[in-house]
């Protein structure tokens, strides 16, 4: 909520989506960008910029939509649905005076 920086510019889409949902964030900055493969056999882990580790595990796929279990310390464990279009935004804790958001999106085609 400090300044109006959007870095990189492709985060403008995220900013617009947040404004539509009445979230009052004003600046957006990508801190990392990783590609993970999630499977049902074992959880995949990603280290977050705030030092926590998030785990993602595929629960199933139905009609082209994947259900992924997302576990982040001190946040509720959620099952999110992820299709070929769009992204899912998951709160991942505080970070340097702001909120850390984990963005889950399908692989680029």
C-alpha positions, 0 to 999 in steps of 0.5 A: 500500500505504498506507492503505485509501482507495478514491476514487471508490467504484466502484474497490471492484470493482477492489480486490476483483478484485485481492484475488482475484488476491493483489495486496496493494494496499490503496488505490486512486485514480483519477488520470484518466478518458479515453474513446478510440476505437481503430482498426486504421488508426492508434494512439491515444495517451493521456498517463499521469499519470507522464508516459509515453504509452501507445499503443493500436491495434485488432488485430481484432474476432472474435465481439464481442471486440476485440484491442487492442495496448497499448504502454507505455514500459518495459513489455512490449507486449501484445495484450489481449482486451476483450469487452463485459463486464469490464475489463483491468488493465495495469501502467503503471509506478511513480507517487508511491510506488505502481503506476500501472495502466491500466484498459481497458474497453468503452464504456458502453452 
